[in-house]
Amino acid sequence: MKSYIDGSWTGWDGSTVVKLIDGSVWQQEEYYYHYQYSYRPEVMVDGNRMHVEGMPKAIRVRRLR
């Protein structure tokens, strides 16, 4: 699934909650920290992994809604 983050992105902080423009909400499930600011970056969700445009790796997530 492709979408975009709804608003600003500041990276993964270990427990990041990500809201996408389609209304879905995802929570980071594995520890990883990487700061990077961008506005509405593209996101690719493949199964339980999320890759945010510009980030070096995909992170395991779970859908909250």
mmCIF file of the N, C-alpha and C atoms, coordinates in Angstrom:
data_MODEL
# 
_entry.id   MODEL 
# 
loop_
_atom_site.group_PDB 
_atom_site.id 
_atom_site.type_symbol 
_atom_site.label_atom_id 
_atom_site.label_alt_id 
_atom_site.label_comp_id 
_atom_site.label_asym_id 
_atom_site.label_entity_id 
_atom_site.label_seq_id 
_atom_site.pdbx_PDB_ins_code 
_atom_site.Cartn_x 
_atom_site.Cartn_y 
_atom_site.Cartn_z 
_atom_site.occupancy 
_atom_site.B_iso_or_equiv 
_atom_site.pdbx_formal_charge 
_atom_site.auth_seq_id 
_atom_site.auth_comp_id 
_atom_site.auth_asym_id 
_atom_site.auth_atom_id 
_atom_site.pdbx_PDB_model_num 
ATOM 1   N N  . MET A 1 1  ? 0.834  -1.170 0.000  1.00 0.00 ? 1  MET A N  1 
ATOM 2   C CA . MET A 1 1  ? 0.000  0.000  0.000  1.00 0.00 ? 1  MET A CA 1 
ATOM 3   C C  . MET A 1 1  ? 0.885  1.241  0.000  1.00 0.00 ? 1  MET A C  1 
ATOM 4   N N  . LYS A 1 2  ? 0.568  2.197  -0.847 1.00 0.00 ? 2  LYS A N  1 
ATOM 5   C CA . LYS A 1 2  ? 1.271  3.481  -0.877 1.00 0.00 ? 2  LYS A CA 1 
ATOM 6   C C  . LYS A 1 2  ? 0.368  4.555  -0.313 1.00 0.00 ? 2  LYS A C  1 
ATOM 7   N N  . SER A 1 3  ? 0.965  5.471  0.460  1.00 0.00 ? 3  SER A N  1 
ATOM 8   C CA . SER A 1 3  ? 0.220  6.596  0.999  1.00 0.00 ? 3  SER A CA 1 
ATOM 9   C C  . SER A 1 3  ? 1.221  7.688  1.356  1.00 0.00 ? 3  SER A C  1 
ATOM 10  N N  . TYR A 1 4  ? 0.771  8.682  2.097  1.00 0.00 ? 4  TYR A N  1 
ATOM 11  C CA . TYR A 1 4  ? 1.619  9.784  2.554  1.00 0.00 ? 4  TYR A CA 1 
ATOM 12  C C  . TYR A 1 4  ? 1.338  10.054 4.019  1.00 0.00 ? 4  TYR A C  1 
ATOM 13  N N  . ILE A 1 5  ? 2.354  10.480 4.748  1.00 0.00 ? 5  ILE A N  1 
ATOM 14  C CA . ILE A 1 5  ? 2.172  10.862 6.140  1.00 0.00 ? 5  ILE A CA 1 
ATOM 15  C C  . ILE A 1 5  ? 1.355  12.144 6.178  1.00 0.00 ? 5  ILE A C  1 
ATOM 16  N N  . ASP A 1 6  ? 0.422  12.200 7.115  1.00 0.00 ? 6  ASP A N  1 
ATOM 17  C CA . ASP A 1 6  ? -0.455 13.351 7.273  1.00 0.00 ? 6  ASP A CA 1 
ATOM 18  C C  . ASP A 1 6  ? 0.262  14.407 8.120  1.00 0.00 ? 6  ASP A C  1 
ATOM 19  N N  . GLY A 1 7  ? 1.008  15.269 7.466  1.00 0.00 ? 7  GLY A N  1 
ATOM 20  C CA . GLY A 1 7  ? 1.723  16.338 8.169  1.00 0.00 ? 7  GLY A CA 1 
ATOM 21  C C  . GLY A 1 7  ? 3.220  16.126 8.203  1.00 0.00 ? 7  GLY A C  1 
ATOM 22  N N  . SER A 1 8  ? 3.837  16.632 9.261  1.00 0.00 ? 8  SER A N  1 
ATOM 23  C CA . SER A 1 8  ? 5.297  16.589 9.404  1.00 0.00 ? 8  SER A CA 1 
ATOM 24  C C  . SER A 1 8  ? 5.779  15.219 9.858  1.00 0.00 ? 8  SER A C  1 
ATOM 25  N N  . TRP A 1 9  ? 6.983  14.882 9.452  1.00 0.00 ? 9  TRP A N  1 
ATOM 26  C CA . TRP A 1 9  ? 7.654  13.638 9.828  1.00 0.00 ? 9  TRP A CA 1 
ATOM 27  C C  . TRP A 1 9  ? 8.993  14.012 10.454 1.00 0.00 ? 9  TRP A C  1 
ATOM 28  N N  . THR A 1 10 ? 9.270  13.477 11.636 1.00 0.00 ? 10 THR A N  1 
ATOM 29  C CA . THR A 1 10 ? 10.556 13.753 12.292 1.00 0.00 ? 10 THR A CA 1 
ATOM 30  C C  . THR A 1 10 ? 11.369 12.501 12.513 1.00 0.00 ? 10 THR A C  1 
ATOM 31  N N  . GLY A 1 11 ? 10.937 11.386 11.955 1.00 0.00 ? 11 GLY A N  1 
ATOM 32  C CA . GLY A 1 11 ? 11.717 10.157 12.046 1.00 0.00 ? 11 GLY A CA 1 
ATOM 33  C C  . GLY A 1 11 ? 11.165 9.178  13.070 1.00 0.00 ? 11 GLY A C  1 
ATOM 34  N N  . TRP A 1 12 ? 11.904 8.100  13.243 1.00 0.00 ? 12 TRP A N  1 
ATOM 35  C CA . TRP A 1 12 ? 11.545 7.040  14.191 1.00 0.00 ? 12 TRP A CA 1 
ATOM 36  C C  . TRP A 1 12 ? 12.179 7.344  15.541 1.00 0.00 ? 12 TRP A C  1 
ATOM 37  N N  . ASP A 1 13 ? 11.396 7.196  16.627 1.00 0.00 ? 13 ASP A N  1 
ATOM 38  C CA . ASP A 1 13 ? 11.947 7.475  17.955 1.00 0.00 ? 13 ASP A CA 1 
ATOM 39  C C  . ASP A 1 13 ? 11.880 6.279  18.903 1.00 0.00 ? 13 ASP A C  1 
ATOM 40  N N  . GLY A 1 14 ? 11.449 5.138  18.410 1.00 0.00 ? 14 GLY A N  1 
ATOM 41  C CA . GLY A 1 14 ? 11.352 3.951  19.253 1.00 0.00 ? 14 GLY A CA 1 
ATOM 42  C C  . GLY A 1 14 ? 9.910  3.570  19.537 1.00 0.00 ? 14 GLY A C  1 
ATOM 43  N N  . SER A 1 15 ? 9.009  4.550  19.545 1.00 0.00 ? 15 SER A N  1 
ATOM 44  C CA . SER A 1 15 ? 7.581  4.274  19.770 1.00 0.00 ? 15 SER A CA 1 
ATOM 45  C C  . SER A 1 15 ? 6.716  5.208  18.931 1.00 0.00 ? 15 SER A C  1 
ATOM 46  N N  . THR A 1 16 ? 7.183  5.531  17.760 1.00 0.00 ? 16 THR A N  1 
ATOM 47  C CA . THR A 1 16 ? 6.505  6.475  16.871 1.00 0.00 ? 16 THR A CA 1 
ATOM 48  C C  . THR A 1 16 ? 5.131  5.971  16.447 1.00 0.00 ? 16 THR A C  1 
ATOM 49  N N  . VAL A 1 17 ? 4.157  6.866  16.452 1.00 0.00 ? 17 VAL A N  1 
ATOM 50  C CA . VAL A 1 17 ? 2.831  6.594  15.903 1.00 0.00 ? 17 VAL A CA 1 
ATOM 51  C C  . VAL A 1 17 ? 2.707  7.431  14.636 1.00 0.00 ? 17 VAL A C  1 
ATOM 52  N N  . VAL A 1 18 ? 2.329  6.784  13.544 1.00 0.00 ? 18 VAL A N  1 
ATOM 53  C CA . VAL A 1 18 ? 2.290  7.424  12.232 1.00 0.00 ? 18 VAL A CA 1 
ATOM 54  C C  . VAL A 1 18 ? 0.851  7.481  11.739 1.00 0.00 ? 18 VAL A C  1 
ATOM 55  N N  . LYS A 1 19 ? 0.367  8.690  11.418 1.00 0.00 ? 19 LYS A N  1 
ATOM 56  C CA . LYS A 1 19 ? -0.968 8.847  10.833 1.00 0.00 ? 19 LYS A CA 1 
ATOM 57  C C  . LYS A 1 19 ? -0.798 9.152  9.348  1.00 0.00 ? 19 LYS A C  1 
ATOM 58  N N  . LEU A 1 20 ? -1.496 8.380  8.520  1.00 0.00 ? 20 LEU A N  1 
ATOM 59  C CA . LEU A 1 20 ? -1.424 8.559  7.074  1.00 0.00 ? 20 LEU A CA 1 
ATOM 60  C C  . LEU A 1 20 ? -2.637 9.338  6.574  1.00 0.00 ? 20 LEU A C  1 
ATOM 61  N N  . ILE A 1 21 ? -2.519 9.897  5.366  1.00 0.00 ? 21 ILE A N  1 
ATOM 62  C CA . ILE A 1 21 ? -3.611 10.721 4.821  1.00 0.00 ? 21 ILE A CA 1 
ATOM 63  C C  . ILE A 1 21 ? -4.879 9.914  4.554  1.00 0.00 ? 21 ILE A C  1 
ATOM 64  N N  . ASP A 1 22 ? -4.776 8.586  4.470  1.00 0.00 ? 22 ASP A N  1 
ATOM 65  C CA . ASP A 1 22 ? -5.975 7.763  4.274  1.00 0.00 ? 22 ASP A CA 1 
ATOM 66  C C  . ASP A 1 22 ? -6.709 7.494  5.589  1.00 0.00 ? 22 ASP A C  1 
ATOM 67  N N  . GLY A 1 23 ? -6.190 8.046  6.707  1.00 0.00 ? 23 GLY A N  1 
ATOM 68  C CA . GLY A 1 23 ? -6.829 7.882  8.009  1.00 0.00 ? 23 GLY A CA 1 
ATOM 69  C C  . GLY A 1 23 ? -6.305 6.731  8.835  1.00 0.00 ? 23 GLY A C  1 
ATOM 70  N N  . SER A 1 24 ? -5.494 5.872  8.236  1.00 0.00 ? 24 SER A N  1 
ATOM 71  C CA . SER A 1 24 ? -4.949 4.756  9.009  1.00 0.00 ? 24 SER A CA 1 
ATOM 72  C C  . SER A 1 24 ? -3.864 5.254  9.965  1.00 0.00 ? 24 SER A C  1 
ATOM 73  N N  . VAL A 1 25 ? -3.724 4.533  11.082 1.00 0.00 ? 25 VAL A N  1 
ATOM 74  C CA . VAL A 1 25 ? -2.744 4.884  12.113 1.00 0.00 ? 25 VAL A CA 1 
ATOM 75  C C  . VAL A 1 25 ? -1.915 3.648  12.410 1.00 0.00 ? 25 VAL A C  1 
ATOM 76  N N  . TRP A 1 26 ? -0.592 3.830  12.443 1.00 0.00 ? 26 TRP A N  1 
ATOM 77  C CA . TRP A 1 26 ? 0.350  2.733  12.625 1.00 0.00 ? 26 TRP A CA 1 
ATOM 78  C C  . TRP A 1 26 ? 1.299  3.048  13.771 1.00 0.00 ? 26 TRP A C  1 
ATOM 79  N N  . GLN A 1 27 ? 1.695  2.002  14.514 1.00 0.00 ? 27 GLN A N  1 
ATOM 80  C CA . GLN A 1 27 ? 2.644  2.190  15.611 1.00 0.00 ? 27 GLN A CA 1 
ATOM 81  C C  . GLN A 1 27 ? 3.898  1.376  15.352 1.00 0.00 ? 27 GLN A C  1 
ATOM 82  N N  . GLN A 1 28 ? 5.031  1.992  15.641 1.00 0.00 ? 28 GLN A N  1 
ATOM 83  C CA . GLN A 1 28 ? 6.333  1.340  15.507 1.00 0.00 ? 28 GLN A CA 1 
ATOM 84  C C  . GLN A 1 28 ? 6.395  0.162  16.476 1.00 0.00 ? 28 GLN A C  1 
ATOM 85  N N  . GLU A 1 29 ? 6.832  -1.013 15.989 1.00 0.00 ? 29 GLU A N  1 
ATOM 86  C CA . GLU A 1 29 ? 6.871  -2.229 16.794 1.00 0.00 ? 29 GLU A CA 1 
ATOM 87  C C  . GLU A 1 29 ? 8.285  -2.694 17.129 1.00 0.00 ? 29 GLU A C  1 
ATOM 88  N N  . GLU A 1 30 ? 9.295  -2.166 16.480 1.00 0.00 ? 30 GLU A N  1 
ATOM 89  C CA . GLU A 1 30 ? 10.677 -2.557 16.788 1.00 0.00 ? 30 GLU A CA 1 
ATOM 90  C C  . GLU A 1 30 ? 11.461 -1.296 17.110 1.00 0.00 ? 30 GLU A C  1 
ATOM 91  N N  . TYR A 1 31 ? 12.435 -1.427 17.994 1.00 0.00 ? 31 TYR A N  1 
ATOM 92  C CA . TYR A 1 31 ? 13.189 -0.233 18.366 1.00 0.00 ? 31 TYR A CA 1 
ATOM 93  C C  . TYR A 1 31 ? 14.141 0.166  17.242 1.00 0.00 ? 31 TYR A C  1 
ATOM 94  N N  . TYR A 1 32 ? 14.050 1.419  16.872 1.00 0.00 ? 32 TYR A N  1 
ATOM 95  C CA . TYR A 1 32 ? 14.961 2.016  15.901 1.00 0.00 ? 32 TYR A CA 1 
ATOM 96  C C  . TYR A 1 32 ? 14.830 3.512  16.068 1.00 0.00 ? 32 TYR A C  1 
ATOM 97  N N  . TYR A 1 33 ? 15.965 4.214  16.076 1.00 0.00 ? 33 TYR A N  1 
ATOM 98  C CA . TYR A 1 33 ? 15.939 5.670  16.190 1.00 0.00 ? 33 TYR A CA 1 
ATOM 99  C C  . TYR A 1 33 ? 16.674 6.266  15.002 1.00 0.00 ? 33 TYR A C  1 
ATOM 100 N N  . HIS A 1 34 ? 16.019 7.167  14.328 1.00 0.00 ? 34 HIS A N  1 
ATOM 101 C CA . HIS A 1 34 ? 16.654 7.900  13.226 1.00 0.00 ? 34 HIS A CA 1 
ATOM 102 C C  . HIS A 1 34 ? 15.857 9.183  13.015 1.00 0.00 ? 34 HIS A C  1 
ATOM 103 N N  . TYR A 1 35 ? 16.499 10.329 13.200 1.00 0.00 ? 35 TYR A N  1 
ATOM 104 C CA . TYR A 1 35 ? 15.824 11.612 13.019 1.00 0.00 ? 35 TYR A CA 1 
ATOM 105 C C  . TYR A 1 35 ? 15.989 12.074 11.583 1.00 0.00 ? 35 TYR A C  1 
ATOM 106 N N  . GLN A 1 36 ? 14.870 12.498 10.996 1.00 0.00 ? 36 GLN A N  1 
ATOM 107 C CA . GLN A 1 36 ? 14.914 13.114 9.669  1.00 0.00 ? 36 GLN A CA 1 
ATOM 108 C C  . GLN A 1 36 ? 13.607 13.868 9.470  1.00 0.00 ? 36 GLN A C  1 
ATOM 109 N N  . TYR A 1 37 ? 13.704 15.166 9.251  1.00 0.00 ? 37 TYR A N  1 
ATOM 110 C CA . TYR A 1 37 ? 12.501 15.962 9.054  1.00 0.00 ? 37 TYR A CA 1 
ATOM 111 C C  . TYR A 1 37 ? 12.110 15.988 7.587  1.00 0.00 ? 37 TYR A C  1 
ATOM 112 N N  . SER A 1 38 ? 10.829 15.826 7.337  1.00 0.00 ? 38 SER A N  1 
ATOM 113 C CA . SER A 1 38 ? 10.256 16.083 6.014  1.00 0.00 ? 38 SER A CA 1 
ATOM 114 C C  . SER A 1 38 ? 8.758  16.318 6.186  1.00 0.00 ? 38 SER A C  1 
ATOM 115 N N  . TYR A 1 39 ? 8.136  16.857 5.163  1.00 0.00 ? 39 TYR A N  1 
ATOM 116 C CA . TYR A 1 39 ? 6.716  17.148 5.209  1.00 0.00 ? 39 TYR A CA 1 
ATOM 117 C C  . TYR A 1 39 ? 5.980  16.258 4.223  1.00 0.00 ? 39 TYR A C  1 
ATOM 118 N N  . ARG A 1 40 ? 5.050  15.472 4.741  1.00 0.00 ? 40 ARG A N  1 
ATOM 119 C CA . ARG A 1 40 ? 4.234  14.541 3.952  1.00 0.00 ? 40 ARG A CA 1 
ATOM 120 C C  . ARG A 1 40 ? 5.046  13.609 3.052  1.00 0.00 ? 40 ARG A C  1 
ATOM 121 N N  . PRO A 1 41 ? 6.033  12.899 3.613  1.00 0.00 ? 41 PRO A N  1 
ATOM 122 C CA . PRO A 1 41 ? 6.783  11.963 2.772  1.00 0.00 ? 41 PRO A CA 1 
ATOM 123 C C  . PRO A 1 41 ? 5.918  10.770 2.353  1.00 0.00 ? 41 PRO A C  1 
ATOM 124 N N  . GLU A 1 42 ? 6.268  10.177 1.232  1.00 0.00 ? 42 GLU A N  1 
ATOM 125 C CA . GLU A 1 42 ? 5.572  8.988  0.756  1.00 0.00 ? 42 GLU A CA 1 
ATOM 126 C C  . GLU A 1 42 ? 5.927  7.805  1.651  1.00 0.00 ? 42 GLU A C  1 
ATOM 127 N N  . VAL A 1 43 ? 4.946  6.933  1.849  1.00 0.00 ? 43 VAL A N  1 
ATOM 128 C CA . VAL A 1 43 ? 5.109  5.752  2.700  1.00 0.00 ? 43 VAL A CA 1 
ATOM 129 C C  . VAL A 1 43 ? 4.695  4.524  1.901  1.00 0.00 ? 43 VAL A C  1 
ATOM 130 N N  . MET A 1 44 ? 5.440  3.434  2.081  1.00 0.00 ? 44 MET A N  1 
ATOM 131 C CA . MET A 1 44 ? 5.071  2.152  1.488  1.00 0.00 ? 44 MET A CA 1 
ATOM 132 C C  . MET A 1 44 ? 4.928  1.161  2.640  1.00 0.00 ? 44 MET A C  1 
ATOM 133 N N  . VAL A 1 45 ? 3.738  0.565  2.778  1.00 0.00 ? 45 VAL A N  1 
ATOM 134 C CA . VAL A 1 45 ? 3.514  -0.464 3.794  1.00 0.00 ? 45 VAL A CA 1 
ATOM 135 C C  . VAL A 1 45 ? 3.388  -1.792 3.065  1.00 0.00 ? 45 VAL A C  1 
ATOM 136 N N  . ASP A 1 46 ? 4.252  -2.741 3.447  1.00 0.00 ? 46 ASP A N  1 
ATOM 137 C CA . ASP A 1 46 ? 4.257  -4.064 2.847  1.00 0.00 ? 46 ASP A CA 1 
ATOM 138 C C  . ASP A 1 46 ? 4.140  -5.076 3.978  1.00 0.00 ? 46 ASP A C  1 
ATOM 139 N N  . GLY A 1 47 ? 2.949  -5.621 4.156  1.00 0.00 ? 47 GLY A N  1 
ATOM 140 C CA . GLY A 1 47 ? 2.716  -6.535 5.277  1.00 0.00 ? 47 GLY A CA 1 
ATOM 141 C C  . GLY A 1 47 ? 2.787  -5.771 6.584  1.00 0.00 ? 47 GLY A C  1 
ATOM 142 N N  . ASN A 1 48 ? 3.795  -6.097 7.395  1.00 0.00 ? 48 ASN A N  1 
ATOM 143 C CA . ASN A 1 48 ? 3.951  -5.402 8.675  1.00 0.00 ? 48 ASN A CA 1 
ATOM 144 C C  . ASN A 1 48 ? 5.205  -4.527 8.694  1.00 0.00 ? 48 ASN A C  1 
ATOM 145 N N  . ARG A 1 49 ? 5.692  -4.112 7.531  1.00 0.00 ? 49 ARG A N  1 
ATOM 146 C CA . ARG A 1 49 ? 6.870  -3.253 7.450  1.00 0.00 ? 49 ARG A CA 1 
ATOM 147 C C  . ARG A 1 49 ? 6.522  -1.958 6.734  1.00 0.00 ? 49 ARG A C  1 
ATOM 148 N N  . MET A 1 50 ? 7.035  -0.854 7.286  1.00 0.00 ? 50 MET A N  1 
ATOM 149 C CA . MET A 1 50 ? 6.767  0.456  6.700  1.00 0.00 ? 50 MET A CA 1 
ATOM 150 C C  . MET A 1 50 ? 8.083  1.098  6.286  1.00 0.00 ? 50 MET A C  1 
ATOM 151 N N  . HIS A 1 51 ? 8.133  1.541  5.040  1.00 0.00 ? 51 HIS A N  1 
ATOM 152 C CA . HIS A 1 51 ? 9.287  2.298  4.567  1.00 0.00 ? 51 HIS A CA 1 
ATOM 153 C C  . HIS A 1 51 ? 8.832  3.722  4.288  1.00 0.00 ? 51 HIS A C  1 
ATOM 154 N N  . VAL A 1 52 ? 9.484  4.670  4.949  1.00 0.00 ? 52 VAL A N  1 
ATOM 155 C CA . VAL A 1 52 ? 9.179  6.089  4.761  1.00 0.00 ? 52 VAL A CA 1 
ATOM 156 C C  . VAL A 1 52 ? 10.230 6.666  3.824  1.00 0.00 ? 52 VAL A C  1 
ATOM 157 N N  . GLU A 1 53 ? 9.795  7.388  2.816  1.00 0.00 ? 53 GLU A N  1 
ATOM 158 C CA . GLU A 1 53 ? 10.681 7.997  1.827  1.00 0.00 ? 53 GLU A CA 1 
ATOM 159 C C  . GLU A 1 53 ? 11.826 8.747  2.517  1.00 0.00 ? 53 GLU A C  1 
ATOM 160 N N  . GLY A 1 54 ? 13.056 8.438  2.128  1.00 0.00 ? 54 GLY A N  1 
ATOM 161 C CA . GLY A 1 54 ? 14.230 9.108  2.673  1.00 0.00 ? 54 GLY A CA 1 
ATOM 162 C C  . GLY A 1 54 ? 14.847 8.415  3.872  1.00 0.00 ? 54 GLY A C  1 
ATOM 163 N N  . MET A 1 55 ? 14.147 7.460  4.467  1.00 0.00 ? 55 MET A N  1 
ATOM 164 C CA . MET A 1 55 ? 14.691 6.738  5.620  1.00 0.00 ? 55 MET A CA 1 
ATOM 165 C C  . MET A 1 55 ? 15.510 5.553  5.125  1.00 0.00 ? 55 MET A C  1 
ATOM 166 N N  . PRO A 1 56 ? 16.559 5.179  5.875  1.00 0.00 ? 56 PRO A N  1 
ATOM 167 C CA . PRO A 1 56 ? 17.452 4.134  5.386  1.00 0.00 ? 56 PRO A CA 1 
ATOM 168 C C  . PRO A 1 56 ? 16.899 2.716  5.421  1.00 0.00 ? 56 PRO A C  1 
ATOM 169 N N  . LYS A 1 57 ? 15.869 2.434  6.227  1.00 0.00 ? 57 LYS A N  1 
ATOM 170 C CA . LYS A 1 57 ? 15.350 1.062  6.267  1.00 0.00 ? 57 LYS A CA 1 
ATOM 171 C C  . LYS A 1 57 ? 13.880 1.035  6.630  1.00 0.00 ? 57 LYS A C  1 
ATOM 172 N N  . ALA A 1 58 ? 13.237 -0.089 6.308  1.00 0.00 ? 58 ALA A N  1 
ATOM 173 C CA . ALA A 1 58 ? 11.835 -0.313 6.666  1.00 0.00 ? 58 ALA A CA 1 
ATOM 174 C C  . ALA A 1 58 ? 11.762 -0.789 8.109  1.00 0.00 ? 58 ALA A C  1 
ATOM 175 N N  . ILE A 1 59 ? 10.707 -0.393 8.808  1.00 0.00 ? 59 ILE A N  1 
ATOM 176 C CA . ILE A 1 59 ? 10.522 -0.702 10.222 1.00 0.00 ? 59 ILE A CA 1 
ATOM 177 C C  . ILE A 1 59 ? 9.243  -1.519 10.409 1.00 0.00 ? 59 ILE A C  1 
ATOM 178 N N  . ARG A 1 60 ? 9.289  -2.480 11.334 1.00 0.00 ? 60 ARG A N  1 
ATOM 179 C CA . ARG A 1 60 ? 8.109  -3.281 11.651 1.00 0.00 ? 60 ARG A CA 1 
ATOM 180 C C  . ARG A 1 60 ? 7.087  -2.416 12.384 1.00 0.00 ? 60 ARG A C  1 
ATOM 181 N N  . VAL A 1 61 ? 5.835  -2.461 11.924 1.00 0.00 ? 61 VAL A N  1 
ATOM 182 C CA . VAL A 1 61 ? 4.754  -1.665 12.492 1.00 0.00 ? 61 VAL A CA 1 
ATOM 183 C C  . VAL A 1 61 ? 3.515  -2.542 12.681 1.00 0.00 ? 61 VAL A C  1 
ATOM 184 N N  . ARG A 1 62 ? 2.559  -2.012 13.454 1.00 0.00 ? 62 ARG A N  1 
ATOM 185 C CA . ARG A 1 62 ? 1.243  -2.654 13.534 1.00 0.00 ? 62 ARG A CA 1 
ATOM 186 C C  . ARG A 1 62 ? 0.186  -1.572 13.377 1.00 0.00 ? 62 ARG A C  1 
ATOM 187 N N  . ARG A 1 63 ? -0.910 -1.971 12.761 1.00 0.00 ? 63 ARG A N  1 
ATOM 188 C CA . ARG A 1 63 ? -1.986 -1.008 12.500 1.00 0.00 ? 63 ARG A CA 1 
ATOM 189 C C  . ARG A 1 63 ? -2.849 -0.844 13.745 1.00 0.00 ? 63 ARG A C  1 
ATOM 190 N N  . LEU A 1 64 ? -3.085 0.401  14.141 1.00 0.00 ? 64 LEU A N  1 
ATOM 191 C CA . LEU A 1 64 ? -3.956 0.700  15.269 1.00 0.00 ? 64 LEU A CA 1 
ATOM 192 C C  . LEU A 1 64 ? -5.383 0.950  14.799 1.00 0.00 ? 64 LEU A C  1 
ATOM 193 N N  . ARG A 1 65 ? -5.532 1.590  13.633 1.00 0.00 ? 65 ARG A N  1 
ATOM 194 C CA . ARG A 1 65 ? -6.845 1.778  13.000 1.00 0.00 ? 65 ARG A CA 1 
ATOM 195 C C  . ARG A 1 65 ? -6.700 2.074  11.539 1.00 0.00 ? 65 ARG A C  1 
# 
